[in-house]
Amino acid sequence: MNKKSALISTSLAVSVSKRSARLAVVGVAAWFLSACMVTMNGAQLNDSQLASTKKIAVVSVSADFILFSRAGMLNSTIAPLNVSAWGLDAVYGERFASALTKSLRVPAEVYAGPRLDALKRVYSESYVLNADKFDWKTIAPTVKAIAAETQSDLVAVLLQDGVFDELAPTKHLLSGQGVSAGRQACAAYSNLILVLLDGKTAEPVAGSSLYIPRAPRRVAVPALYCSKQLKGMSDEEAQALRRVLLSMVNEEMAAQTVSRLSKKN
């Protein structure tokens, strides 16, 4: 990789929790390392795994914060915003539970218990060094506990994924959901991945990136979101952006994403 890229100056406008700030820093590092990585996207359940699955627990840990991102040739800005009050994860969990039940013909139920926060440790600060970008080892005990508590054979986890920003003038990775500015445009993005973990071993067994039925993978939003860098939004502006983000993970997209987890679909 080009060593000069490591010298790019990145300014972080951080206004949320320390965890969100650390994740933002990790996202910056991922810009430089992502070209060498793979994810679980495309891995499918085999016939034996599908036949032995009687129940699935579903968890979304992808959207308690969103990012504003502006990439430049020499300077870039990432500003995370805590949106846990928007309830995006709860909605996404329900949509994917419904899609899994219909597609795999296996009961899937949302898990919203006390172990939820522990799953967020999958975004380890060192995860960018892993082949698939996530720290599965750290969350293994939690995955097994959730599977045992819910009597589930698989635990489906919706996570932030990374995709190169089509609006950026440089190789710039956007993770999760948010708004990006570039090329005189302001657009919302949604880069997520659904991963199925074995309930007994906590090993990832299948995965699919969020299906986006359009190109480019963006939805234009008013320029005010970029000029404000998501700061100081009115209630009306916040709710409008929430609706946009929800539309980018709708029922059809959930169904299409889930259909890629098994060869039988």
C-alpha positions as CSV (number, residue, x, y, z in Angstrom):
1,M,0.0,0.0,0.0
2,N,1.1,3.6,-0.6
3,K,2.9,4.7,2.6
4,K,2.2,8.4,1.7
5,S,-1.6,7.7,2.3
6,A,-0.9,7.1,5.9
7,L,0.2,10.8,6.2
8,I,-3.2,12.1,5.2
9,S,-4.5,14.5,7.8
10,T,-7.9,13.6,9.1
11,S,-9.9,15.9,11.4
12,L,-12.5,14.3,13.6
13,A,-15.4,16.3,14.8
14,V,-16.5,14.2,17.7
15,S,-19.7,15.0,19.6
16,V,-20.8,11.6,20.9
17,S,-19.6,8.9,23.3
18,K,-16.0,7.7,23.5
19,R,-17.1,4.4,21.9
20,S,-18.5,6.2,18.9
21,A,-15.3,8.3,18.7
22,R,-13.1,5.2,18.7
23,L,-15.2,3.6,16.0
24,A,-14.8,6.7,13.9
25,V,-11.1,6.5,14.2
26,V,-11.2,2.8,13.3
27,G,-13.2,3.8,10.2
28,V,-10.5,6.2,9.1
29,A,-7.9,3.5,9.4
30,A,-10.1,1.2,7.4
31,W,-9.8,3.5,4.4
32,F,-6.2,2.4,4.0
33,L,-6.5,-1.2,4.8
34,S,-9.8,-2.1,3.2
35,A,-8.4,-3.0,-0.2
36,C,-6.7,-6.0,1.4
37,M,-9.8,-7.3,3.2
38,V,-12.7,-9.6,2.5
39,T,-15.9,-10.0,4.4
40,M,-18.5,-12.7,5.0
41,N,-20.5,-11.4,2.1
42,G,-21.4,-14.3,-0.2
43,A,-20.9,-17.1,2.2
44,Q,-24.0,-19.3,2.3
45,L,-25.5,-21.9,4.6
46,N,-25.1,-25.4,3.3
47,D,-28.0,-27.9,3.3
48,S,-26.9,-29.5,6.5
49,Q,-26.7,-26.2,8.4
50,L,-30.1,-25.1,7.1
51,A,-31.7,-28.4,8.0
52,S,-30.4,-28.3,11.5
53,T,-31.5,-24.8,12.2
54,K,-34.8,-24.6,14.1
55,K,-34.7,-21.1,15.4
56,I,-32.7,-17.9,14.8
57,A,-32.1,-15.0,17.2
58,V,-31.8,-11.6,15.4
59,V,-29.8,-8.6,16.6
60,S,-29.0,-5.3,15.0
61,V,-26.0,-3.4,16.3
62,S,-25.5,-1.2,13.3
63,A,-27.3,2.1,13.8
64,D,-26.9,3.7,17.3
65,F,-24.9,6.4,15.6
66,I,-24.5,7.7,12.1
67,L,-21.6,9.6,10.4
68,F,-21.1,12.7,8.4
69,S,-18.2,12.2,6.0
70,R,-16.4,14.6,3.7
71,A,-13.3,13.2,1.9
72,G,-10.7,15.5,0.4
73,M,-7.4,15.0,-1.3
74,L,-5.4,16.1,1.8
75,N,-8.0,16.6,4.6
76,S,-11.1,14.6,5.5
77,T,-13.8,15.1,8.1
78,I,-15.8,12.4,10.0
79,A,-18.4,13.6,12.5
80,P,-20.3,10.9,14.4
81,L,-23.8,11.6,15.7
82,N,-25.5,9.5,18.4
83,V,-29.0,8.6,17.1
84,S,-29.8,5.7,19.4
85,A,-33.0,7.5,20.3
86,W,-34.2,7.1,16.7
87,G,-34.7,3.4,17.2
88,L,-33.2,2.4,13.9
89,D,-31.7,-0.9,15.2
90,A,-35.1,-2.0,16.6
91,V,-36.8,-1.5,13.3
92,Y,-34.0,-3.2,11.3
93,G,-34.1,-6.1,13.7
94,E,-37.8,-6.6,13.1
95,R,-37.5,-6.3,9.3
96,F,-34.7,-8.9,9.1
97,A,-36.4,-11.3,11.6
98,S,-39.5,-11.2,9.3
99,A,-37.3,-11.7,6.2
100,L,-35.4,-14.6,7.7
101,T,-38.6,-16.4,8.8
102,K,-40.1,-16.1,5.4
103,S,-37.0,-16.9,3.3
104,L,-35.4,-19.7,5.4
105,R,-38.7,-21.0,6.8
106,V,-37.3,-20.9,10.3
107,P,-38.7,-18.9,13.2
108,A,-36.6,-15.8,13.7
109,E,-37.1,-13.5,16.7
110,V,-35.5,-10.2,17.7
111,Y,-33.2,-10.4,20.8
112,A,-33.3,-7.2,22.8
113,G,-32.0,-8.4,26.1
114,P,-29.2,-7.2,28.4
115,R,-26.4,-8.8,26.3
116,L,-27.0,-6.5,23.4
117,D,-24.4,-3.9,24.3
118,A,-21.7,-6.6,24.7
119,L,-22.2,-7.5,21.0
120,K,-21.0,-4.0,20.0
121,R,-17.5,-5.0,21.0
122,V,-17.4,-6.7,17.6
123,Y,-16.1,-3.3,16.4
124,S,-12.8,-3.7,18.1
125,E,-10.2,-1.0,17.6
126,S,-8.0,-3.7,16.1
127,Y,-10.6,-5.2,13.9
128,V,-9.3,-3.5,10.8
129,L,-6.3,-5.9,11.0
130,N,-8.6,-9.0,10.7
131,A,-9.4,-10.6,7.4
132,D,-13.1,-10.0,7.7
133,K,-12.9,-6.7,9.7
134,F,-14.8,-7.9,12.8
135,D,-13.6,-9.2,16.2
136,W,-15.6,-12.4,16.4
137,K,-13.5,-13.9,19.2
138,T,-14.3,-11.1,21.7
139,I,-18.1,-11.5,21.2
140,A,-18.1,-15.3,21.1
141,P,-19.2,-15.8,24.8
142,T,-22.0,-13.3,24.2
143,V,-23.2,-15.0,21.0
144,K,-23.2,-18.4,22.8
145,A,-25.1,-16.9,25.7
146,I,-27.7,-15.3,23.5
147,A,-28.2,-18.6,21.6
148,A,-28.6,-20.6,24.8
149,E,-30.9,-18.0,26.4
150,T,-33.2,-17.9,23.3
151,Q,-32.7,-21.6,22.4
152,S,-31.5,-20.6,19.0
153,D,-29.3,-22.5,16.6
154,L,-28.1,-19.3,14.8
155,V,-27.6,-15.7,15.8
156,A,-28.1,-13.2,13.0
157,V,-26.2,-9.9,13.5
158,L,-26.7,-6.8,11.4
159,L,-23.5,-4.9,11.4
160,Q,-21.9,-1.8,9.8
161,D,-20.1,-2.7,6.6
162,G,-17.7,-0.6,4.5
163,V,-18.1,0.4,0.9
164,F,-16.0,2.9,-1.1
165,D,-17.6,6.4,-1.3
166,E,-18.6,7.1,-4.9
167,L,-18.6,10.8,-4.2
168,A,-15.0,11.0,-2.8
169,P,-12.1,12.0,-4.9
170,T,-9.9,9.5,-3.1
171,K,-10.2,5.9,-1.9
172,H,-12.6,6.6,1.0
173,L,-14.5,3.9,3.0
174,L,-17.9,4.7,4.3
175,S,-19.2,2.4,7.1
176,G,-22.7,1.9,8.5
177,Q,-25.2,4.7,7.8
178,G,-24.8,8.4,7.4
179,V,-24.4,11.3,5.0
180,S,-21.4,12.1,2.8
181,A,-20.4,15.2,0.9
182,G,-18.4,15.4,-2.3
183,R,-18.4,16.3,-5.9
184,Q,-20.9,19.1,-5.2
185,A,-23.4,16.5,-3.9
186,C,-24.9,15.6,-0.5
187,A,-26.2,12.1,-0.1
188,A,-27.3,9.5,2.5
189,Y,-25.7,6.1,2.4
190,S,-26.4,2.7,4.0
191,N,-23.6,0.1,4.1
192,L,-24.6,-2.9,6.3
193,I,-23.9,-6.6,6.4
194,L,-26.0,-9.4,7.9
195,V,-23.9,-12.3,9.3
196,L,-25.1,-15.6,10.7
197,L,-23.2,-17.0,13.6
198,D,-23.3,-20.6,14.8
199,G,-25.0,-20.6,18.2
200,K,-22.7,-23.3,19.7
201,T,-19.3,-22.2,18.3
202,A,-20.0,-18.5,17.6
203,E,-18.2,-18.9,14.3
204,P,-19.6,-16.9,11.3
205,V,-21.2,-19.3,8.8
206,A,-22.9,-17.1,6.3
207,G,-23.3,-13.5,5.4
208,S,-24.7,-11.0,2.9
209,S,-24.1,-7.3,2.4
210,L,-27.2,-5.2,2.3
211,Y,-29.0,-5.4,-1.1
212,I,-29.2,-2.0,-2.7
213,P,-31.4,-2.0,-5.8
214,R,-29.8,1.0,-7.4
215,A,-26.6,2.5,-8.6
216,P,-25.1,4.7,-7.2
217,R,-25.7,3.4,-3.7
218,R,-26.8,6.8,-2.4
219,V,-30.0,8.9,-1.9
220,A,-29.7,12.6,-2.4
221,V,-30.6,14.7,0.6
222,P,-30.8,18.5,1.1
223,A,-27.5,20.2,1.3
224,L,-28.2,21.5,4.8
225,Y,-27.3,18.1,6.2
226,C,-23.8,18.5,4.8
227,S,-23.4,22.2,5.5
228,K,-24.4,21.5,9.2
229,Q,-22.4,18.2,9.3
230,L,-25.5,16.8,11.0
231,K,-25.1,19.2,13.9
232,G,-27.9,21.4,15.2
233,M,-30.7,19.7,13.2
234,S,-34.2,20.7,14.0
235,D,-36.6,18.0,15.0
236,E,-38.2,18.1,11.6
237,E,-34.9,17.8,9.8
238,A,-33.9,14.9,12.1
239,Q,-37.1,13.0,11.4
240,A,-36.8,13.6,7.7
241,L,-33.3,12.1,7.7
242,R,-34.5,9.2,9.9
243,R,-37.2,8.4,7.3
244,V,-34.5,8.4,4.5
245,L,-32.3,6.0,6.4
246,L,-35.2,3.7,7.2
247,S,-36.1,3.7,3.5
248,M,-32.6,2.5,2.7
249,V,-33.1,-0.7,4.8
250,N,-36.7,-1.4,3.8
251,E,-38.6,-4.8,3.8
252,E,-37.7,-5.5,0.2
253,M,-34.0,-4.9,0.8
254,A,-34.1,-7.1,3.9
255,A,-35.8,-9.9,1.9
256,Q,-33.3,-9.7,-1.0
257,T,-30.4,-9.6,1.5
258,V,-31.6,-12.7,3.3
259,S,-32.3,-14.6,0.1
260,R,-28.5,-14.6,-0.5
261,L,-27.8,-16.6,2.6
262,S,-28.9,-19.9,1.3
263,K,-28.4,-21.7,-2.1
264,K,-32.1,-22.8,-1.9
265,N,-33.4,-19.3,-2.4
